[in-house]
Amino acid sequence: MTGQRTRGTRSRIGAWGCTAASAAAPREWWFGALHDGAAVRECPAGGPRQDSLCWTLEAGPGAAAGAREVASGALRQWSMDGFADDAELILSELVTNALRHASRPAEGAVGRKDTIEVCILRHGGELICAVRDGSDLLPARREPDFMLETGRGLHLVACFATDWGVVPLRPAGKYVWALLR
């Protein structure tokens, strides 16, 4: 994925009204903030309000709960309480996926603590929830097997988000993002 929106990638779940993954189109208001690390800035007077909050989490059993707690507080402060339940669910799934599938130490690495970065960004009535990890491994949504305990995370993200996808980073890593409107 190169930052261009993908087309024709709907899976069977897409037919149920859930979105398939896409890469951020460069024209999206939040693309630069995730891709380049640039802060989301105030718009000129009369424009939509823009804010961002990013924080680092260490790998561990409380990481998803920490992401939910911080995001919930920020959403209250931004008067976006209506997004709280969906944002908390999405962040839980993205953090869990990053910790489970993407934050394994590189082969031969010794004593490295795994961390991920969580960002929430708002522009007017839109909210981006994004999780950054150091792996180039792209997430792959699969059909959930309801007999297994795992495998439903990206399915849930796709169902609750307006859109979702990946922003690859250089030299390594990626943001997995979800848009709420």
Residue, then its C-alpha position, 0 to 999 in steps of 0.5 A: m500500500t502506497g498511500q493510494r486508496t485501494r479499490g475493489t477490495r471488499s470482502r464478503i463481510g463488505a457486503w454486510g455494510c462493513t468497510a474493507a481496508s484502504a490506504a489513506a488518500p494523500r488528500e485526507w486531512w489526517f494523512g500528513a499527521l500520520h505519515d509525516g508525524a506532523a501535528v494537526r494544526e488549528c484551522p483558520a478562524g471559522g474552520p473546523r476544529q482540529d486536535s490530536l493526542c498521541w501517546t506511547l504504551e508498553a506491551g502488557p496486559g493493561a495496554a488496551a485498557g490504558a488506550r481506552e482510558v486516555a481516549s475516553g478522557a480526550l473525547r470528553q474534553w473535546s465534546m465528542d462523547g458520542f464517539a467514545d464507545d466505538a472509539e474504545l472498541i476500535l482502539s482495543e482491537l487495534v492495540t491488541n492486534a499490534l501487540r499480538h501480531a506486530s510487536r514481536p522483537a526482531e530476530g536476535a534483539v536482546g532486551r528490547k521493550d516493545t512499545i506502540e503509539v496510539c493517536i486520536l485526531r479530530h477534524g470537525g466531526e471526524l475522528i481518527c483512531a490510529v495505532r503505530d507499531g514497528s512492524d512492516l507486516l500488514p494486517a489481514r482481515r479474515e472471516p471470523d471462525f466463531m469457534l475460535e477465541t481470536g480472529r474477530g478484531l479487524h472484522l469489528v473495526a470494519c463494522f464500527a468504522t466508516d473506513w479503515g486502512v494502513v499508512p506505511l512508514r519509513p524506514a519501518g512500521k505502519y499506522v493502522w487507522a480507523l475513521l469515525r464520522 
